[in-house]
Amino acid sequence: MRYILKFFDESNRIEYKQILTDDLERQVVAFLNYSQGGELYIGVDKNKKVVGVDDVDLVQRQIVDRIKNNILPYALGIFDVVVDVVDGVEIIKVIIPSGIDKPYYLRSKGMSPEGCFIRVGSSVRQMTTSQIDAMYAKRIPMRLGNIRSPRQNLTFQQLEIYYAEKKLKLNNEFLTSLDLIDENGRYNYAAYLLADENGVSIKVAKYAGTTKTELVESEEYGYRCLITATHRVLDKLRVENKTFTKITPITRLERRMVDETAVREAFINAVVHTDYSHEVPPVVEIFSDRLMITSYGGLPKGLSQKNFFRCRSMPRNRELMRVFRDVDLVEQLGSGMSRILDAYDQSVFSFEDEFLIVTFPFANGFGTTVAEKVTDYIADNVADKLTSGERQFYEAVLPYFADYEWITNAKARELSGASEGSAKRYLRILTEKHVVEAQGERKNRQYRLFADKNK
């Protein structure tokens, strides 16, 4: 559950429904067939007025069941149903990415103009026969569900344990419900990847320098359930991701070589979205100055770099996506990319014809970020003259100065809890020491990090 503050107008990607209606499937099919996917809100009327949903649990179940049973090809694993809260009122948001098995259609109508729909502006339109044929011709046949497992004597004890840990029980029909067998009852490649034993392994290589000249360590994580392999690689990355610590007269600073959340999300994305049809699993490489995660397959066909950086999702392996979400390795669609871009800019991503590479530069110690430079400056020039109250004040406001923002005396008091008089005095000391600069007079006076420290 999360909170949202603003609604946009209905558009090619946004649809509002006051209640769950009979045209849910048409709306979902239209978004699945549209190049950018979309979001469907239940509990919001056409004027963006929030009316809420009385029984969110029931409506969520109804939505999942209807999409599962009434739309083909199966869309399980490539859509999300989440609860949002607006002014204390619960609504439901259905996140529908652009599907990779287009055209999608209503099961009852078949792959025909009566069953196929697409988003045009803020409306849903029937597709023409020529549109359906053109879309079908571009369908990618080599997805996991269509590839037969090289082994048929598979077991799934590890998978059952992961589901049990999340209080989810796999019944006797789980192979069918998770799309792990084909219409002839044979295991597909998704089943192979999730089985207790397989021939797929993820390599983690460590080098002494900045090139591949001197290999220090090479480990294989795999030949077992892909979820187990994922957890073991994540454990390895946590060990390698050293923490630097620095004690200053102002505060205790800690930082990792790379942002732990961003690396976790990047690796899981690589595992879930890799094109396994060529039997090329993800690779992790650790150099002296960076960590690189490489996945095979590039961007899914139909997903542009622009939409990729907008955190639009087009799951390549919906079977894996479904399972990874069930066991909480993947959360809301697109959330992983958002977490990476919260910590790094787009330059960490590089795209090749067949590969997507994410490179995280190492933070070597301290003094590289603005906040650290300012902390060092204060420690060297001001700290020996500070009272304990002044130190607490500086520690509270420094992160906001580090964002180069102008803040008022009132904001400084809010952040630090200092009185008006104390805040003015502390800010005056910072100004005299050229740690911050000021503008305006009296009540309109504002402060920010001194210009020389912003560089």
PyMOL commands that set and color helices and strands:
alter all, ss='L'
color gray80, all
select helices_A, chain A and resi 24-33+56-70+129-137+144-146+157-165+174-177+189-194+226-240+260-273+276-278+305-309+318-326+335-343+346-348+370-381+383-385+388-401+409-416+420-432+442-444+451-454
alter helices_A, ss='H'
color red, helices_A
select strands_A, chain A and resi 2-3+14-17+38-42+71-72+80-86+89-96+105-106+117-120+123-126+201-207+215-222+243-247+252-256+283-286+290-296+349-351+355-361+407-408+436-439+446-449
alter strands_A, ss='S'
color yellow, strands_A
deselect
rebuild
show_as cartoon
